């Protein structure tokens, strides 16, 4: 089973790297946005979570469309804005 877990982790790392590259391109550089990726399993879809601190919600608005356009099959997107948003 460790081999399967390692394969899923590598796949999640590749998806995250692709999304990070898209986000950096759209935002013209690094930002305060965190990107977390969980690969799908047989029983659930994969998850991509974009998180920004309060006051930076506009970054999600700018970057989410490119993430949605490149969302892999069997993944869903979660947006997590800072407290008080």
TORPA-4810 file (N, C-alpha, C, O; in nm, 3 decimals):
<nodes>
NODE_1_0.080_-0.120_0.000_0.000_0.000_0.000_0.085_0.127_0.000_0.042_0.231_-0.052_X
NODE_2_0.205_0.120_0.058_0.289_0.239_0.061_0.319_0.287_-0.080_0.330_0.407_-0.104_X
NODE_3_0.333_0.195_-0.174_0.358_0.234_-0.312_0.244_0.315_-0.370_0.267_0.413_-0.441_X
NODE_4_0.121_0.277_-0.340_0.004_0.351_-0.387_-0.002_0.489_-0.324_-0.032_0.587_-0.392_X
NODE_5_0.026_0.498_-0.196_0.026_0.628_-0.128_0.134_0.719_-0.185_0.112_0.839_-0.203_X
NODE_6_0.250_0.664_-0.213_0.358_0.742_-0.272_0.320_0.791_-0.411_0.348_0.906_-0.446_X
NODE_7_0.256_0.706_-0.489_0.213_0.745_-0.624_0.111_0.859_-0.617_0.120_0.955_-0.693_X
NODE_8_0.016_0.848_-0.525_-0.084_0.954_-0.509_-0.020_1.085_-0.463_-0.058_1.192_-0.510_X
NODE_9_0.077_1.077_-0.374_0.145_1.198_-0.325_0.222_1.265_-0.439_0.219_1.387_-0.453_X
NODE_10_0.291_1.185_-0.521_0.363_1.243_-0.636_0.266_1.307_-0.734_0.295_1.414_-0.788_X
NODE_11_0.152_1.244_-0.757_0.051_1.302_-0.846_-0.001_1.434_-0.789_-0.017_1.531_-0.864_X
NODE_12_-0.025_1.439_-0.659_-0.071_1.564_-0.596_0.035_1.672_-0.608_0.003_1.789_-0.631_X
NODE_13_0.161_1.634_-0.592_0.270_1.731_-0.606_0.276_1.788_-0.747_0.302_1.907_-0.765_X
NODE_14_0.254_1.703_-0.848_0.254_1.751_-0.988_0.138_1.846_-1.013_0.156_1.951_-1.076_X
NODE_15_0.019_1.810_-0.964_-0.098_1.898_-0.981_-0.072_2.031_-0.913_-0.101_2.137_-0.969_X
NODE_16_-0.017_2.027_-0.791_0.010_2.151_-0.719_0.111_2.237_-0.794_0.094_2.359_-0.802_X
NODE_17_0.215_2.177_-0.847_0.317_2.252_-0.921_0.256_2.319_-1.044_0.287_2.434_-1.073_X
NODE_18_0.170_2.247_-1.116_0.104_2.305_-1.234_0.015_2.423_-1.195_0.017_2.527_-1.260_X
NODE_19_-0.062_2.406_-1.088_-0.152_2.513_-1.043_-0.071_2.632_-0.994_-0.104_2.747_-1.023_X
NODE_20_0.033_2.604_-0.918_0.119_2.713_-0.868_0.176_2.793_-0.985_0.176_2.916_-0.981_X
NODE_21_0.224_2.725_-1.088_0.279_2.795_-1.205_0.173_2.882_-1.271_0.202_2.996_-1.309_X
NODE_22_0.052_2.831_-1.285_-0.058_2.910_-1.344_-0.090_3.032_-1.259_-0.109_3.141_-1.312_X
NODE_23_-0.095_3.013_-1.128_-0.129_3.124_-1.037_-0.019_3.230_-1.039_-0.049_3.349_-1.043_X
NODE_24_0.106_3.189_-1.036_0.218_3.285_-1.041_0.213_3.364_-1.171_0.238_3.485_-1.171_X
NODE_25_0.181_3.297_-1.280_0.173_3.366_-1.409_0.061_3.468_-1.408_0.081_3.582_-1.449_X
NODE_26_-0.058_3.429_-1.362_-0.174_3.519_-1.361_-0.153_3.637_-1.267_-0.192_3.750_-1.300_X
NODE_27_-0.093_3.613_-1.152_-0.073_3.720_-1.054_0.059_3.794_-1.075_0.092_3.885_-0.998_X
NODE_28_0.134_3.757_-1.177_0.262_3.822_-1.212_0.363_3.813_-1.097_0.436_3.908_-1.070_X
NODE_29_0.367_3.699_-1.032_0.466_3.676_-0.927_0.408_3.599_-0.811_0.290_3.563_-0.810_X
NODE_30_0.492_3.576_-0.712_0.449_3.505_-0.591_0.349_3.591_-0.514_0.347_3.713_-0.527_X
NODE_31_0.266_3.525_-0.436_0.164_3.597_-0.360_0.146_3.533_-0.223_0.219_3.440_-0.187_X
NODE_32_0.050_3.583_-0.148_0.019_3.527_-0.016_-0.080_3.411_-0.025_-0.133_3.366_0.077_X
NODE_33_-0.106_3.363_-0.145_-0.200_3.253_-0.163_-0.132_3.119_-0.135_-0.025_3.089_-0.188_X
NODE_34_-0.197_3.039_-0.051_-0.150_2.902_-0.026_-0.230_2.807_-0.114_-0.350_2.826_-0.135_X
NODE_35_-0.163_2.705_-0.165_-0.227_2.606_-0.251_-0.202_2.469_-0.189_-0.088_2.428_-0.169_X
NODE_36_-0.311_2.399_-0.158_-0.302_2.264_-0.104_-0.374_2.170_-0.200_-0.480_2.203_-0.252_X
NODE_37_-0.317_2.053_-0.222_-0.376_1.956_-0.314_-0.380_1.819_-0.247_-0.281_1.772_-0.190_X
NODE_38_-0.496_1.755_-0.255_-0.513_1.616_-0.214_-0.562_1.539_-0.335_-0.663_1.575_-0.396_X
NODE_39_-0.491_1.434_-0.371_-0.529_1.355_-0.488_-0.657_1.276_-0.462_-0.688_1.243_-0.347_X
NODE_40_-0.730_1.245_-0.568_-0.849_1.163_-0.550_-0.812_1.021_-0.508_-0.701_0.973_-0.536_X
NODE_41_-0.904_0.957_-0.443_-0.891_0.815_-0.412_-1.007_0.744_-0.479_-1.087_0.807_-0.550_X
NODE_42_-1.017_0.616_-0.458_-1.130_0.543_-0.515_-1.262_0.592_-0.459_-1.366_0.582_-0.525_X
NODE_43_-1.259_0.646_-0.337_-1.383_0.679_-0.267_-1.417_0.827_-0.263_-1.528_0.862_-0.223_X
NODE_44_-1.326_0.914_-0.303_-1.357_1.057_-0.298_-1.280_1.132_-0.407_-1.177_1.087_-0.457_X
NODE_45_-1.333_1.246_-0.442_-1.269_1.332_-0.540_-1.145_1.398_-0.480_-1.132_1.407_-0.357_X
NODE_46_-1.056_1.442_-0.564_-0.941_1.518_-0.517_-0.984_1.659_-0.478_-1.092_1.705_-0.515_X
NODE_47_-0.899_1.725_-0.403_-0.932_1.860_-0.355_-0.817_1.954_-0.382_-0.700_1.921_-0.358_X
NODE_48_-0.852_2.071_-0.433_-0.756_2.179_-0.448_-0.810_2.294_-0.365_-0.921_2.342_-0.389_X
NODE_49_-0.731_2.339_-0.267_-0.776_2.447_-0.179_-0.685_2.567_-0.199_-0.563_2.558_-0.182_X
NODE_50_-0.746_2.680_-0.233_-0.675_2.807_-0.241_-0.710_2.886_-0.116_-0.828_2.904_-0.085_X
NODE_51_-0.610_2.933_-0.043_-0.631_3.004_0.082_-0.555_3.136_0.080_-0.439_3.142_0.039_X
NODE_52_-0.622_3.243_0.124_-0.558_3.374_0.138_-0.596_3.433_0.274_-0.701_3.402_0.329_X
NODE_53_-0.509_3.519_0.329_-0.544_3.586_0.454_-0.651_3.694_0.430_-0.673_3.737_0.317_X
NODE_54_-0.715_3.736_0.538_-0.815_3.844_0.530_-0.751_3.966_0.466_-0.636_4.002_0.494_X
NODE_55_-0.827_4.029_0.380_-0.780_4.148_0.310_-0.719_4.119_0.174_-0.692_4.212_0.097_X
NODE_56_-0.697_3.993_0.142_-0.636_3.955_0.015_-0.729_3.869_-0.070_-0.685_3.793_-0.156_X
NODE_57_-0.859_3.883_-0.047_-0.957_3.803_-0.118_-0.953_3.824_-0.269_-0.988_3.735_-0.346_X
NODE_58_-0.910_3.942_-0.312_-0.899_3.972_-0.455_-0.805_3.878_-0.528_-0.822_3.854_-0.647_X
NODE_59_-0.706_3.825_-0.458_-0.614_3.729_-0.521_-0.689_3.604_-0.565_-0.662_3.549_-0.672_X
NODE_60_-0.784_3.561_-0.482_-0.864_3.443_-0.519_-0.945_3.475_-0.645_-0.953_3.393_-0.736_X
NODE_61_-1.003_3.594_-0.649_-1.081_3.633_-0.766_-0.997_3.635_-0.892_-1.044_3.593_-0.999_X
NODE_62_-0.875_3.683_-0.882_-0.787_3.690_-0.998_-0.740_3.552_-1.044_-0.730_3.526_-1.164_X
NODE_63_-0.711_3.464_-0.950_-0.648_3.336_-0.983_-0.746_3.222_-1.004_-0.712_3.124_-1.071_X
NODE_64_-0.866_3.231_-0.948_-0.956_3.114_-0.952_-0.995_3.074_-1.093_-1.012_2.955_-1.120_X
NODE_65_-1.011_3.170_-1.183_-1.055_3.132_-1.318_-0.952_3.046_-1.390_-0.989_2.951_-1.459_X
NODE_66_-0.824_3.076_-1.374_-0.722_2.993_-1.439_-0.716_2.855_-1.375_-0.691_2.756_-1.443_X
NODE_67_-0.739_2.848_-1.244_-0.740_2.718_-1.177_-0.860_2.636_-1.226_-0.847_2.517_-1.254_X
NODE_68_-0.976_2.700_-1.235_-1.095_2.631_-1.284_-1.075_2.583_-1.427_-1.113_2.471_-1.461_X
NODE_69_-1.014_2.666_-1.511_-0.989_2.627_-1.650_-0.899_2.505_-1.661_-0.909_2.430_-1.758_X
NODE_70_-0.811_2.485_-1.565_-0.715_2.373_-1.569_-0.741_2.269_-1.461_-0.654_2.188_-1.430_X
NODE_71_-0.860_2.269_-1.404_-0.894_2.175_-1.297_-0.891_2.032_-1.352_-0.963_2.001_-1.447_X
NODE_72_-0.809_1.946_-1.292_-0.803_1.807_-1.341_-0.935_1.734_-1.316_-1.014_1.773_-1.230_X
NODE_73_-0.958_1.627_-1.392_-1.075_1.541_-1.369_-1.070_1.487_-1.227_-0.963_1.461_-1.172_X
NODE_74_-1.189_1.471_-1.169_-1.206_1.414_-1.036_-1.149_1.501_-0.924_-1.112_1.449_-0.819_X
NODE_75_-1.142_1.632_-0.947_-1.100_1.726_-0.844_-1.209_1.830_-0.826_-1.283_1.860_-0.920_X
NODE_76_-1.218_1.885_-0.707_-1.301_2.002_-0.688_-1.218_2.110_-0.622_-1.118_2.083_-0.556_X
NODE_77_-1.263_2.234_-0.640_-1.189_2.352_-0.593_-1.256_2.405_-0.468_-1.378_2.422_-0.463_X
NODE_78_-1.175_2.433_-0.367_-1.223_2.493_-0.243_-1.154_2.629_-0.228_-1.032_2.639_-0.245_X
NODE_79_-1.230_2.731_-0.196_-1.176_2.866_-0.177_-1.189_2.901_-0.031_-1.297_2.890_0.027_X
NODE_80_-1.081_2.943_0.030_-1.080_2.973_0.173_-1.022_3.113_0.192_-0.900_3.131_0.189_X
NODE_81_-1.111_3.210_0.211_-1.068_3.348_0.232_-1.046_3.371_0.381_-1.098_3.297_0.465_X
NODE_82_-0.971_3.472_0.413_-0.940_3.502_0.552_-1.063_3.527_0.637_-1.172_3.550_0.585_X
NODE_83_-1.044_3.521_0.765_-1.154_3.541_0.860_-1.222_3.677_0.835_-1.156_3.776_0.804_X
NODE_84_-1.352_3.678_0.848_-1.427_3.801_0.831_-1.460_3.834_0.686_-1.510_3.942_0.657_X
NODE_85_-1.432_3.741_0.596_-1.459_3.767_0.453_-1.604_3.746_0.420_-1.644_3.763_0.305_X
</nodes>
